[in-house]
Amino acid sequence: MSNRDTLLGVFGTIYRWRKALRNVCLIALLGSIGIALRMDNYYKSTTIFYPSNQDLSKPELIFGGMNRVTEYFGTDRDVDRLLEIASGHELVDYMIDRYKLFEHYNIDTTGKEGRHWARLKFLEHYDVQKNKNDAIELTVEDTDPQLASDMANGARDKIDEIGQRLTKNSQAQLLASFDANMKRKSSELIRLGDSLRNIQSEYHIYAGGYQGEQLSEQLTRAEEDIARNRARLEVLNGNPLIPADTVEYIKANLRGAMRQREMLLSRNSKEGVLSIRDYNEGIGKVSIANDLHNQARKQFSYDLERYNQILAAYNTKIPTVQLVVAAEPAMIKSRPKRSMIVIGAVLAAFLFTLLAAFLADAYKDVNWKEFEHR
């Protein structure tokens, strides 16, 4: 019986307050309809893209210096990097200036806080996040569907531009470092070349192995000539049958061979003639200087090739985003849901009025004047 009495009491309260409930709900209905009709329609446009793999901008990959398989789509770190760019002030300020959002949002530009409010207003209608497929979804909402589409595509292109610029800045720093290093190595290469030429000029050694063989052959021939001419003199000297000029000729040949041997075995660098002594003293110095010069030249050639590869990568436009879906003007508004606004307003008005009715009935027998006298 208690439940029945309770339900009867509830229905009784509703019945007694039926006119008030009706009037309040009617006012809420008309008011919510009026407010809903005055609200602007908003349209959403979304573009979807993946980040590119940062390795695509590396010279090793462009020129085939990497042995691993190329991944064209980026990792989670690449996604996070683009999300940071997408939420940065540079992008937001670009959108505000590019699409004249001060005028579009009716924000006063004379005040110092104008850009702050423009940023907040834009961010209310802008969203970028990673979806379940690890792609980036960028959404812009506006009362103009075409403008919303243009802004979404423009924001994506700006993200790509900023990402490329960051990569280019890193490559530019690397190029500057290589350039400074190559200038230093070029000076070192010139110094080593001058040192090599000075040593070669001092000892007259320009083709070490070949000149060494030639000196050895010359010394051997001189020794052979000395031995041969001495033997001839021993046989022919004192023989009255041999003409005197023949003997003198053999003696002259002997003196020439001995003089040649002497020159080969003495130090003659100042006279411009290479001797075995000069060769033995200078070949080590020339070899070391030549090795240092060759190593420096090879390293410089490698660095120059590396520099040209980085420069080629720097001059190559490699996008940082891989477009999947471009934003298009929306055909259907995203908000407001006017029917839900009206239903919610009427339901809320009914419940609050009903609560007020229950409270009024519950405390209608209380003598409030007694509390005043107390």
DOMARVEX-259123 format. One record per residue (C-alpha): residue in three letters; x, y, z; residue number from 1. Coordinates in pm, 1 decimal. Each point is the difference from the previous one (the first is absolute). Layout:
// DOMARVEX-259123
<node type="Ala" x="X" y="Y" z="Z" seq="NUM"/>
...
***
This chain:
// DOMARVEX-259123
<node type="Met" x="0.0" y="0.0" z="0.0" seq="1"/>
<node type="Ser" x="289.9" y="237.2" z="72.5" seq="2"/>
<node type="Asn" x="130.0" y="-26.4" z="-358.4" seq="3"/>
<node type="Arg" x="-349.1" y="60.7" z="-130.8" seq="4"/>
<node type="Asp" x="-42.7" y="302.6" z="221.7" seq="5"/>
<node type="Thr" x="339.9" y="131.4" z="-113.2" seq="6"/>
<node type="Leu" x="-88.0" y="-32.5" z="-367.9" seq="7"/>
<node type="Leu" x="-336.9" y="161.4" z="60.3" seq="8"/>
<node type="Gly" x="178.1" y="284.9" z="175.2" seq="9"/>
<node type="Val" x="237.4" y="47.0" z="-294.2" seq="10"/>
<node type="Phe" x="-280.1" y="1.0" z="-252.9" seq="11"/>
<node type="Gly" x="-199.2" y="228.5" z="224.0" seq="12"/>
<node type="Thr" x="285.2" y="248.5" z="12.2" seq="13"/>
<node type="Ile" x="39.6" y="-12.5" z="-377.1" seq="14"/>
<node type="Tyr" x="-372.9" y="52.4" z="-43.5" seq="15"/>
<node type="Arg" x="-13.9" y="296.4" z="235.2" seq="16"/>
<node type="Trp" x="302.6" y="157.9" z="-166.1" seq="17"/>
<node type="Arg" x="-99.7" y="-95.0" z="-352.1" seq="18"/>
<node type="Lys" x="-55.8" y="354.8" z="-116.2" seq="19"/>
<node type="Ala" x="332.5" y="119.2" z="137.7" seq="20"/>
<node type="Leu" x="176.5" y="-298.8" z="-154.9" seq="21"/>
<node type="Arg" x="-172.9" y="66.7" z="-329.6" seq="22"/>
<node type="Asn" x="83.2" y="367.7" z="1.4" seq="23"/>
<node type="Val" x="365.6" y="-49.8" z="97.7" seq="24"/>
<node type="Cys" x="49.2" y="-275.0" z="-259.5" seq="25"/>
<node type="Leu" x="-168.8" y="216.0" z="-262.7" seq="26"/>
<node type="Ile" x="226.3" y="293.4" z="84.0" seq="27"/>
<node type="Ala" x="304.9" y="-229.4" z="-10.8" seq="28"/>
<node type="Leu" x="-118.1" y="-140.7" z="-332.2" seq="29"/>
<node type="Leu" x="-49.0" y="337.3" z="-162.0" seq="30"/>
<node type="Gly" x="317.4" y="143.5" z="151.6" seq="31"/>
<node type="Ser" x="218.3" y="-293.3" z="-103.5" seq="32"/>
<node type="Ile" x="-145.3" y="7.5" z="-350.6" seq="33"/>
<node type="Gly" x="76.8" y="369.2" z="-27.4" seq="34"/>
<node type="Ile" x="352.9" y="-44.8" z="132.3" seq="35"/>
<node type="Ala" x="65.1" y="-304.8" z="-219.2" seq="36"/>
<node type="Leu" x="-119.0" y="180.8" z="-310.7" seq="37"/>
<node type="Arg" x="233.6" y="289.9" z="72.4" seq="38"/>
<node type="Met" x="303.5" y="-229.6" z="30.6" seq="39"/>
<node type="Asp" x="234.8" y="-18.1" z="-298.2" seq="40"/>
<node type="Asn" x="47.6" y="-321.8" z="-191.8" seq="41"/>
<node type="Tyr" x="352.9" y="-142.3" z="22.2" seq="42"/>
<node type="Tyr" x="161.9" y="-230.7" z="-254.4" seq="43"/>
<node type="Lys" x="298.0" y="-228.9" z="55.8" seq="44"/>
<node type="Ser" x="267.0" y="-86.9" z="-253.7" seq="45"/>
<node type="Thr" x="261.6" y="-265.5" z="72.2" seq="46"/>
<node type="Thr" x="324.7" y="-89.9" z="-172.1" seq="47"/>
<node type="Ile" x="188.0" y="-322.5" z="78.9" seq="48"/>
<node type="Phe" x="370.7" y="-54.4" z="-55.7" seq="49"/>
<node type="Tyr" x="295.2" y="-207.3" z="116.9" seq="50"/>
<node type="Pro" x="344.9" y="133.7" z="90.1" seq="51"/>
<node type="Ser" x="283.2" y="-79.7" z="-238.1" seq="52"/>
<node type="Asn" x="302.4" y="-191.1" z="120.4" seq="53"/>
<node type="Gln" x="277.4" y="244.0" z="88.3" seq="54"/>
<node type="Asp" x="254.9" y="-239.6" z="-151.1" seq="55"/>
<node type="Leu" x="-133.0" y="98.4" z="-344.0" seq="56"/>
<node type="Ser" x="194.7" y="325.4" z="30.5" seq="57"/>
<node type="Lys" x="329.3" y="-173.1" z="81.9" seq="58"/>
<node type="Pro" x="263.4" y="1.5" z="-277.3" seq="59"/>
<node type="Glu" x="85.5" y="-364.2" z="73.7" seq="60"/>
<node type="Leu" x="-350.9" y="-102.2" z="-101.9" seq="61"/>
<node type="Ile" x="-20.2" y="230.2" z="-300.8" seq="62"/>
<node type="Phe" x="333.7" y="-119.4" z="-140.5" seq="63"/>
<node type="Gly" x="-30.1" y="-364.7" z="102.3" seq="64"/>
<node type="Gly" x="230.2" y="-3.5" z="299.3" seq="65"/>
<node type="Met" x="-243.5" y="-179.6" z="233.7" seq="66"/>
<node type="Asn" x="-48.0" y="-375.9" z="-14.6" seq="67"/>
<node type="Arg" x="-324.7" y="-22.8" z="194.5" seq="68"/>
<node type="Val" x="-349.4" y="4.8" z="-150.1" seq="69"/>
<node type="Thr" x="-148.9" y="346.2" z="-46.2" seq="70"/>
<node type="Glu" x="-313.0" y="84.8" z="199.8" seq="71"/>
<node type="Tyr" x="-187.2" y="286.4" z="-161.3" seq="72"/>
<node type="Phe" x="-233.2" y="63.6" z="293.7" seq="73"/>
<node type="Gly" x="127.5" y="142.2" z="326.0" seq="74"/>
<node type="Thr" x="10.1" y="-143.5" z="349.7" seq="75"/>
<node type="Asp" x="-180.2" y="111.6" z="315.7" seq="76"/>
<node type="Arg" x="278.2" y="252.3" z="57.1" seq="77"/>
<node type="Asp" x="-73.3" y="153.8" z="-339.2" seq="78"/>
<node type="Val" x="-370.0" y="14.7" z="88.9" seq="79"/>
<node type="Asp" x="79.2" y="171.9" z="330.2" seq="80"/>
<node type="Arg" x="223.5" y="250.2" z="-176.3" seq="81"/>
<node type="Leu" x="-274.6" y="99.2" z="-244.8" seq="82"/>
<node type="Leu" x="-253.3" y="23.3" z="282.8" seq="83"/>
<node type="Glu" x="232.8" y="241.6" z="180.0" seq="84"/>
<node type="Ile" x="29.9" y="208.1" z="-315.6" seq="85"/>
<node type="Ala" x="-377.7" y="-9.1" z="-47.8" seq="86"/>
<node type="Ser" x="-60.9" y="141.9" z="348.2" seq="87"/>
<node type="Gly" x="273.2" y="264.3" z="-9.2" seq="88"/>
<node type="His" x="-48.6" y="376.5" z="-7.3" seq="89"/>
<node type="Glu" x="166.9" y="30.1" z="-339.9" seq="90"/>
<node type="Leu" x="-274.0" y="-201.3" z="-167.3" seq="91"/>
<node type="Val" x="-281.4" y="168.5" z="195.5" seq="92"/>
<node type="Asp" x="130.8" y="349.5" z="-77.0" seq="93"/>
<node type="Tyr" x="41.2" y="-93.3" z="-365.2" seq="94"/>
<node type="Met" x="-363.7" y="-111.4" z="-17.5" seq="95"/>
<node type="Ile" x="-116.4" y="319.9" z="171.0" seq="96"/>
<node type="Asp" x="189.9" y="222.6" z="-241.9" seq="97"/>
<node type="Arg" x="-49.5" y="-209.7" z="-313.1" seq="98"/>
<node type="Tyr" x="-377.6" y="-26.6" z="32.0" seq="99"/>
<node type="Lys" x="-61.9" y="340.0" z="166.8" seq="100"/>
<node type="Leu" x="-155.8" y="-153.3" z="308.6" seq="101"/>
<node type="Phe" x="4.8" y="327.3" z="192.8" seq="102"/>
<node type="Glu" x="-268.9" y="127.7" z="-235.1" seq="103"/>
<node type="His" x="-169.8" y="-337.7" z="-31.1" seq="104"/>
<node type="Tyr" x="-36.5" y="-38.4" z="377.6" seq="105"/>
<node type="Asn" x="-71.3" y="371.7" z="57.8" seq="106"/>
<node type="Ile" x="297.8" y="45.3" z="232.2" seq="107"/>
<node type="Asp" x="143.7" y="344.1" z="70.7" seq="108"/>
<node type="Thr" x="354.8" y="20.0" z="-132.9" seq="109"/>
<node type="Thr" x="90.1" y="324.1" z="177.8" seq="110"/>
<node type="Gly" x="30.5" y="-156.8" z="344.4" seq="111"/>
<node type="Lys" x="304.5" y="-187.6" z="123.5" seq="112"/>
<node type="Glu" x="-210.8" y="-306.3" z="75.8" seq="113"/>
<node type="Gly" x="-154.4" y="-20.5" z="-345.6" seq="114"/>
<node type="Arg" x="229.7" y="-274.8" z="-127.6" seq="115"/>
<node type="His" x="-45.5" y="-195.4" z="322.4" seq="116"/>
<node type="Trp" x="-377.3" y="-5.7" z="-44.6" seq="117"/>
<node type="Ala" x="37.3" y="-79.2" z="-369.4" seq="118"/>
<node type="Arg" x="216.8" y="-300.8" z="87.8" seq="119"/>
<node type="Leu" x="-252.8" y="-124.8" z="253.6" seq="120"/>
<node type="Lys" x="-287.7" y="47.3" z="-243.8" seq="121"/>
<node type="Phe" x="182.1" y="-186.4" z="-275.5" seq="122"/>
<node type="Leu" x="97.4" y="-286.6" z="231.2" seq="123"/>
<node type="Glu" x="-367.1" y="-39.2" z="95.3" seq="124"/>
<node type="His" x="-68.3" y="-93.1" z="-362.2" seq="125"/>
<node type="Tyr" x="323.6" y="-187.4" z="-68.2" seq="126"/>
<node type="Asp" x="94.3" y="-354.4" z="96.2" seq="127"/>
<node type="Val" x="290.3" y="-224.7" z="-94.1" seq="128"/>
<node type="Gln" x="59.9" y="-348.2" z="137.9" seq="129"/>
<node type="Lys" x="127.7" y="-347.3" z="-81.8" seq="130"/>
<node type="Asn" x="-273.4" y="-243.7" z="-98.8" seq="131"/>
<node type="Lys" x="-20.1" y="-373.4" z="63.9" seq="132"/>
<node type="Asn" x="195.6" y="-72.4" z="-320.6" seq="133"/>
<node type="Asp" x="293.1" y="219.5" z="114.4" seq="134"/>
<node type="Ala" x="-86.1" y="262.2" z="-260.7" seq="135"/>
<node type="Ile" x="-42.8" y="367.7" z="84.3" seq="136"/>
<node type="Glu" x="-349.1" y="147.8" z="-29.2" seq="137"/>
<node type="Leu" x="-18.0" y="377.8" z="-26.0" seq="138"/>
<node type="Thr" x="-345.8" y="155.3" z="28.7" seq="139"/>
<node type="Val" x="-111.0" y="361.6" z="-36.7" seq="140"/>
<node type="Glu" x="-352.3" y="119.4" z="75.1" seq="141"/>
<node type="Asp" x="-154.1" y="319.6" z="-133.1" seq="142"/>
<node type="Thr" x="-328.8" y="155.2" z="-103.6" seq="143"/>
<node type="Asp" x="126.3" y="8.0" z="-359.4" seq="144"/>
<node type="Pro" x="50.4" y="-355.6" z="-131.9" seq="145"/>
<node type="Gln" x="237.8" y="114.1" z="-274.5" seq="146"/>
<node type="Leu" x="210.6" y="198.4" z="246.0" seq="147"/>
<node type="Ala" x="12.8" y="-297.6" z="237.1" seq="148"/>
<node type="Ser" x="126.7" y="-218.8" z="-284.6" seq="149"/>
<node type="Asp" x="258.4" y="257.0" z="-110.1" seq="150"/>
<node type="Met" x="123.8" y="48.3" z="356.1" seq="151"/>
<node type="Ala" x="38.6" y="-374.6" z="59.9" seq="152"/>
<node type="Asn" x="201.1" y="-47.7" z="-318.5" seq="153"/>
<node type="Gly" x="196.5" y="318.2" z="68.3" seq="154"/>
<node type="Ala" x="88.9" y="-115.0" z="351.8" seq="155"/>
<node type="Arg" x="120.4" y="-335.3" z="-134.8" seq="156"/>
<node type="Asp" x="214.1" y="169.6" z="-265.3" seq="157"/>
<node type="Lys" x="145.6" y="234.8" z="262.6" seq="158"/>
<node type="Ile" x="86.6" y="-296.9" z="222.9" seq="159"/>
<node type="Asp" x="181.4" y="-154.0" z="-297.2" seq="160"/>
<node type="Glu" x="182.6" y="328.0" z="-64.8" seq="161"/>
<node type="Ile" x="111.8" y="37.5" z="362.6" seq="162"/>
<node type="Gly" x="110.1" y="-364.1" z="14.1" seq="163"/>
<node type="Gln" x="204.5" y="39.9" z="-317.9" seq="164"/>
<node type="Arg" x="154.5" y="320.6" z="131.1" seq="165"/>
<node type="Leu" x="109.4" y="-169.8" z="321.2" seq="166"/>
<node type="Thr" x="164.8" y="-274.5" z="-204.0" seq="167"/>
<node type="Lys" x="161.1" y="256.1" z="-231.0" seq="168"/>
<node type="Asn" x="133.0" y="192.0" z="300.0" seq="169"/>
<node type="Ser" x="167.0" y="-315.2" z="131.9" seq="170"/>
<node type="Gln" x="147.8" y="-70.7" z="-342.4" seq="171"/>
<node type="Ala" x="116.7" y="361.7" z="-30.0" seq="172"/>
<node type="Gln" x="183.3" y="-27.6" z="332.0" seq="173"/>
<node type="Leu" x="160.5" y="-323.7" z="-117.8" seq="174"/>
<node type="Leu" x="99.9" y="166.5" z="-328.1" seq="175"/>
<node type="Ala" x="153.4" y="292.3" z="187.9" seq="176"/>
<node type="Ser" x="197.4" y="-241.4" z="217.0" seq="177"/>
<node type="Phe" x="119.5" y="-192.4" z="-306.1" seq="178"/>
<node type="Asp" x="89.1" y="323.1" z="-178.5" seq="179"/>
<node type="Ala" x="214.2" y="123.2" z="288.7" seq="180"/>
<node type="Asn" x="164.8" y="-341.5" z="32.5" seq="181"/>
<node type="Met" x="70.4" y="-17.0" z="-373.6" seq="182"/>
<node type="Lys" x="158.2" y="345.9" z="0.8" seq="183"/>
<node type="Arg" x="228.2" y="-112.2" z="280.5" seq="184"/>
<node type="Lys" x="86.1" y="-323.9" z="-180.6" seq="185"/>
<node type="Ser" x="55.3" y="187.8" z="-325.6" seq="186"/>
<node type="Ser" x="256.9" y="221.2" z="172.2" seq="187"/>
<node type="Glu" x="159.2" y="-308.8" z="154.1" seq="188"/>
<node type="Leu" x="7.6" y="-171.0" z="-340.4" seq="189"/>
<node type="Ile" x="173.1" y="302.3" z="-154.4" seq="190"/>
<node type="Arg" x="253.2" y="5.2" z="283.7" seq="191"/>
<node type="Leu" x="73.9" y="-370.7" z="-40.8" seq="192"/>
<node type="Gly" x="33.5" y="44.9" z="-376.6" seq="193"/>
<node type="Asp" x="247.4" y="284.0" z="46.5" seq="194"/>
<node type="Ser" x="194.5" y="-206.1" z="252.0" seq="195"/>
<node type="Leu" x="12.7" y="-295.4" z="-240.6" seq="196"/>
<node type="Arg" x="121.5" y="217.4" z="-286.0" seq="197"/>
<node type="Asn" x="268.4" y="157.4" z="219.7" seq="198"/>
<node type="Ile" x="132.0" y="-339.8" z="107.5" seq="199"/>
<node type="Gln" x="-9.2" y="-130.0" z="-357.9" seq="200"/>
<node type="Ser" x="181.4" y="311.1" z="-119.9" seq="201"/>
<node type="Glu" x="261.5" y="-32.1" z="274.4" seq="202"/>
<node type="Tyr" x="83.7" y="-363.2" z="-77.8" seq="203"/>
<node type="His" x="-108.9" y="-6.9" z="-367.1" seq="204"/>
<node type="Ile" x="-221.3" y="-299.7" z="67.8" seq="205"/>
<node type="Tyr" x="-320.1" y="8.9" z="-204.3" seq="206"/>
<node type="Ala" x="-55.9" y="-368.0" z="-81.5" seq="207"/>
<node type="Gly" x="147.4" y="-190.0" z="290.4" seq="208"/>
<node type="Gly" x="-16.6" y="-358.8" z="-118.2" seq="209"/>
<node type="Tyr" x="98.5" y="70.2" z="-359.9" seq="210"/>
<node type="Gln" x="286.1" y="232.4" z="96.2" seq="211"/>
<node type="Gly" x="130.2" y="-252.5" z="252.3" seq="212"/>
<node type="Glu" x="13.5" y="-267.5" z="-269.2" seq="213"/>
<node type="Gln" x="176.8" y="238.9" z="-236.5" seq="214"/>
<node type="Leu" x="262.6" y="91.4" z="262.4" seq="215"/>
<node type="Ser" x="62.5" y="-365.0" z="76.2" seq="216"/>
<node type="Glu" x="46.1" y="-78.2" z="-368.6" seq="217"/>
<node type="Gln" x="230.6" y="300.6" z="-45.7" seq="218"/>
<node type="Leu" x="217.6" y="-104.8" z="295.2" seq="219"/>
<node type="Thr" x="15.9" y="-355.9" z="-129.5" seq="220"/>
<node type="Arg" x="102.3" y="117.9" z="-346.8" seq="221"/>
<node type="Ala" x="263.8" y="233.1" z="150.8" seq="222"/>
<node type="Glu" x="146.2" y="-282.0" z="207.8" seq="223"/>
<node type="Glu" x="2.4" y="-224.6" z="-306.0" seq="224"/>
<node type="Asp" x="168.0" y="269.0" z="-209.2" seq="225"/>
<node type="Ile" x="265.4" y="54.3" z="267.8" seq="226"/>
<node type="Ala" x="75.2" y="-370.2" z="25.2" seq="227"/>
<node type="Arg" x="5.7" y="-44.4" z="-376.1" seq="228"/>
<node type="Asn" x="224.8" y="298.7" z="-66.9" seq="229"/>
<node type="Arg" x="239.5" y="-95.9" z="280.0" seq="230"/>
<node type="Ala" x="26.0" y="-347.3" z="-142.4" seq="231"/>
<node type="Arg" x="74.3" y="142.1" z="-344.7" seq="232"/>
<node type="Leu" x="269.6" y="227.7" z="139.6" seq="233"/>
<node type="Glu" x="167.4" y="-287.8" z="179.2" seq="234"/>
<node type="Val" x="12.8" y="-193.9" z="-324.4" seq="235"/>
<node type="Leu" x="83.9" y="281.5" z="-240.7" seq="236"/>
<node type="Asn" x="217.5" y="229.7" z="212.6" seq="237"/>
<node type="Gly" x="372.1" y="-39.4" z="-88.6" seq="238"/>
<node type="Asn" x="-71.4" y="-185.9" z="-323.2" seq="239"/>
<node type="Pro" x="198.7" y="181.3" z="-274.0" seq="240"/>
<node type="Leu" x="-234.0" y="-131.1" z="-263.7" seq="241"/>
<node type="Ile" x="-297.1" y="191.3" z="142.1" seq="242"/>
<node type="Pro" x="-30.0" y="359.1" z="-116.6" seq="243"/>
<node type="Ala" x="38.3" y="261.7" z="273.1" seq="244"/>
<node type="Asp" x="-328.5" y="170.1" z="-85.4" seq="245"/>
<node type="Thr" x="-185.6" y="-329.7" z="55.9" seq="246"/>
<node type="Val" x="145.7" y="-27.5" z="347.5" seq="247"/>
<node type="Glu" x="-91.1" y="364.2" z="70.7" seq="248"/>
<node type="Tyr" x="-351.9" y="-64.3" z="-122.9" seq="249"/>
<node type="Ile" x="-37.3" y="-293.5" z="241.1" seq="250"/>
<node type="Lys" x="140.1" y="213.8" z="284.3" seq="251"/>
<node type="Ala" x="-248.4" y="274.1" z="-84.0" seq="252"/>
<node type="Asn" x="-284.0" y="-251.1" z="9.2" seq="253"/>
<node type="Leu" x="124.4" y="-125.5" z="335.8" seq="254"/>
<node type="Arg" x="15.1" y="352.2" z="141.8" seq="255"/>
<node type="Gly" x="-349.4" y="71.2" z="-131.9" seq="256"/>
<node type="Ala" x="-142.0" y="-315.9" z="156.1" seq="257"/>
<node type="Met" x="170.5" y="77.3" z="331.4" seq="258"/>
<node type="Arg" x="-127.4" y="356.9" z="-11.5" seq="259"/>
<node type="Gln" x="-351.3" y="-125.6" z="-66.0" seq="260"/>
<node type="Arg" x="23.5" y="-241.7" z="292.8" seq="261"/>
<node type="Glu" x="128.6" y="279.4" z="222.2" seq="262"/>
<node type="Met" x="-290.7" y="224.5" z="-96.8" seq="263"/>
<node type="Leu" x="-248.6" y="-281.8" z="60.1" seq="264"/>
<node type="Leu" x="139.5" y="-62.8" z="347.8" seq="265"/>
<node type="Ser" x="53.1" y="361.4" z="111.7" seq="266"/>
<node type="Arg" x="-245.2" y="276.2" z="92.7" seq="267"/>
<node type="Asn" x="-76.4" y="199.0" z="-314.6" seq="268"/>
<node type="Ser" x="-342.4" y="146.8" z="71.8" seq="269"/>
<node type="Lys" x="134.4" y="354.9" z="-22.2" seq="270"/>
<node type="Glu" x="138.2" y="-73.1" z="-345.9" seq="271"/>
<node type="Gly" x="-340.7" y="-114.9" z="-122.4" seq="272"/>
<node type="Val" x="112.2" y="-361.7" z="-48.9" seq="273"/>
<node type="Leu" x="-165.7" y="-282.9" z="188.9" seq="274"/>
<node type="Ser" x="239.4" y="-236.5" z="173.5" seq="275"/>
<node type="Ile" x="-55.4" y="-321.2" z="186.8" seq="276"/>
<node type="Arg" x="88.6" y="176.9" z="322.9" seq="277"/>
<node type="Asp" x="-252.7" y="274.1" z="-70.8" seq="278"/>
<node type="Tyr" x="-254.9" y="-263.6" z="-95.1" seq="279"/>
<node type="Asn" x="53.2" y="-200.9" z="317.7" seq="280"/>
<node type="Glu" x="-23.5" y="310.6" z="215.6" seq="281"/>
<node type="Gly" x="-304.9" y="144.3" z="-174.3" seq="282"/>
<node type="Ile" x="-210.6" y="-297.8" z="-105.8" seq="283"/>
<node type="Gly" x="-140.8" y="-49.0" z="350.8" seq="284"/>
<node type="Lys" x="-93.3" y="366.3" z="36.7" seq="285"/>
<node type="Val" x="-151.8" y="9.1" z="-347.7" seq="286"/>
<node type="Ser" x="-197.0" y="-319.1" z="63.1" seq="287"/>
<node type="Ile" x="-141.5" y="130.2" z="328.9" seq="288"/>
<node type="Ala" x="-87.8" y="337.7" z="-150.6" seq="289"/>
<node type="Asn" x="-153.7" y="-170.7" z="-302.3" seq="290"/>
<node type="Asp" x="-205.4" y="-236.3" z="218.6" seq="291"/>
<node type="Leu" x="-127.3" y="288.0" z="212.9" seq="292"/>
<node type="His" x="-89.6" y="196.7" z="-310.3" seq="293"/>
<node type="Asn" x="-180.1" y="-297.6" z="-157.3" seq="294"/>
<node type="Gln" x="-196.4" y="-70.1" z="318.7" seq="295"/>
<node type="Ala" x="-97.9" y="365.7" z="30.6" seq="296"/>
<node type="Arg" x="-103.3" y="8.8" z="-366.7" seq="297"/>
<node type="Lys" x="-211.8" y="-315.5" z="36.4" seq="298"/>
<node type="Gln" x="-166.9" y="133.2" z="315.5" seq="299"/>
<node type="Phe" x="-64.6" y="333.2" z="-168.5" seq="300"/>
<node type="Ser" x="-152.7" y="-177.4" z="-301.2" seq="301"/>
<node type="Tyr" x="-223.3" y="-205.3" z="231.5" seq="302"/>
<node type="Asp" x="-108.6" y="309.8" z="192.3" seq="303"/>
<node type="Leu" x="-65.2" y="186.3" z="-323.5" seq="304"/>
<node type="Glu" x="-219.2" y="-283.1" z="-127.0" seq="305"/>
<node type="Arg" x="-180.7" y="-11.4" z="334.0" seq="306"/>
<node type="Tyr" x="-48.0" y="377.3" z="-10.7" seq="307"/>
<node type="Asn" x="-145.8" y="-18.5" z="-351.3" seq="308"/>
<node type="Gln" x="-237.2" y="-277.5" z="109.0" seq="309"/>
<node type="Ile" x="-125.2" y="203.3" z="296.0" seq="310"/>
<node type="Leu" x="-32.8" y="304.2" z="-225.6" seq="311"/>
<node type="Ala" x="-202.7" y="-203.3" z="-250.4" seq="312"/>
<node type="Ala" x="-224.1" y="-125.8" z="281.9" seq="313"/>
<node type="Tyr" x="-34.0" y="358.6" z="125.3" seq="314"/>
<node type="Asn" x="-112.1" y="115.4" z="-346.1" seq="315"/>
<node type="Thr" x="-243.6" y="-290.7" z="-37.0" seq="316"/>
<node type="Lys" x="-355.8" y="65.9" z="114.5" seq="317"/>
<node type="Ile" x="-106.9" y="-296.2" z="212.4" seq="318"/>
<node type="Pro" x="-347.9" y="38.1" z="158.0" seq="319"/>
<node type="Thr" x="-39.6" y="-70.1" z="369.7" seq="320"/>
<node type="Val" x="-362.7" y="-112.1" z="-39.6" seq="321"/>
<node type="Gln" x="-159.0" y="-271.7" z="-210.7" seq="322"/>
<node type="Leu" x="-350.5" y="113.8" z="-93.3" seq="323"/>
<node type="Val" x="-278.8" y="-255.6" z="34.4" seq="324"/>
<node type="Val" x="-318.0" y="209.8" z="-7.6" seq="325"/>
<node type="Ala" x="-22.7" y="366.1" z="-96.8" seq="326"/>
<node type="Ala" x="-256.9" y="218.6" z="173.5" seq="327"/>
<node type="Glu" x="-317.4" y="76.1" z="-196.2" seq="328"/>
<node type="Pro" x="-288.6" y="240.9" z="70.5" seq="329"/>
<node type="Ala" x="-253.2" y="-172.4" z="225.3" seq="330"/>
<node type="Met" x="-348.9" y="-58.4" z="-139.0" seq="331"/>
<node type="Ile" x="-165.8" y="-38.4" z="342.3" seq="332"/>
<node type="Lys" x="44.4" y="218.1" z="306.1" seq="333"/>
<node type="Ser" x="175.2" y="-144.8" z="302.3" seq="334"/>
<node type="Arg" x="-183.4" y="216.3" z="251.9" seq="335"/>
<node type="Pro" x="-220.5" y="120.4" z="157.8" seq="336"/>
<node type="Lys" x="-236.4" y="-293.4" z="55.3" seq="337"/>
<node type="Arg" x="-306.5" y="217.7" z="40.4" seq="338"/>
<node type="Ser" x="-242.3" y="-279.5" z="77.6" seq="339"/>
<node type="Met" x="220.7" y="-121.5" z="284.5" seq="340"/>
<node type="Ile" x="29.1" y="354.3" z="134.7" seq="341"/>
<node type="Val" x="-377.1" y="46.8" z="3.0" seq="342"/>
<node type="Ile" x="-71.9" y="-342.4" z="150.7" seq="343"/>
<node type="Gly" x="268.6" y="48.7" z="264.0" seq="344"/>
<node type="Ala" x="-127.4" y="346.3" z="93.4" seq="345"/>
<node type="Val" x="-362.7" y="-116.4" z="33.4" seq="346"/>
<node type="Leu" x="98.9" y="-307.8" z="199.6" seq="347"/>
<node type="Ala" x="220.5" y="204.6" z="233.3" seq="348"/>
<node type="Ala" x="-276.0" y="257.4" z="50.5" seq="349"/>
<node type="Phe" x="-250.9" y="-275.6" z="77.9" seq="350"/>
<node type="Leu" x="227.8" y="-171.0" z="253.7" seq="351"/>
<node type="Phe" x="99.5" y="321.2" z="179.3" seq="352"/>
<node type="Thr" x="-361.9" y="117.4" z="16.6" seq="353"/>
<node type="Leu" x="-111.1" y="-340.8" z="125.8" seq="354"/>
<node type="Leu" x="269.0" y="9.8" z="268.4" seq="355"/>
<node type="Ala" x="-117.7" y="344.2" z="104.0" seq="356"/>
<node type="Ala" x="-357.6" y="-131.6" z="16.5" seq="357"/>
<node type="Phe" x="102.4" y="-291.4" z="223.5" seq="358"/>
<node type="Leu" x="186.0" y="234.8" z="232.4" seq="359"/>
<node type="Ala" x="-295.8" y="236.9" z="15.9" seq="360"/>
<node type="Asp" x="-244.7" y="-280.9" z="83.6" seq="361"/>
<node type="Ala" x="236.9" y="-154.3" z="253.4" seq="362"/>
<node type="Tyr" x="38.2" y="321.7" z="200.5" seq="363"/>
<node type="Lys" x="-342.1" y="158.6" z="-57.9" seq="364"/>
<node type="Asp" x="-117.7" y="-80.6" z="357.7" seq="365"/>
<node type="Val" x="303.7" y="156.4" z="165.8" seq="366"/>
<node type="Asn" x="-80.0" y="319.8" z="191.6" seq="367"/>
<node type="Trp" x="294.0" y="215.1" z="-102.6" seq="368"/>
<node type="Lys" x="-115.5" y="282.8" z="234.0" seq="369"/>
<node type="Glu" x="88.2" y="-210.3" z="302.8" seq="370"/>
<node type="Phe" x="362.5" y="-2.7" z="-118.7" seq="371"/>
<node type="Glu" x="-9.9" y="377.3" z="-32.1" seq="372"/>
<node type="His" x="-119.1" y="44.4" z="365.1" seq="373"/>
<node type="Arg" x="266.8" y="-237.6" z="123.1" seq="374"/>
***
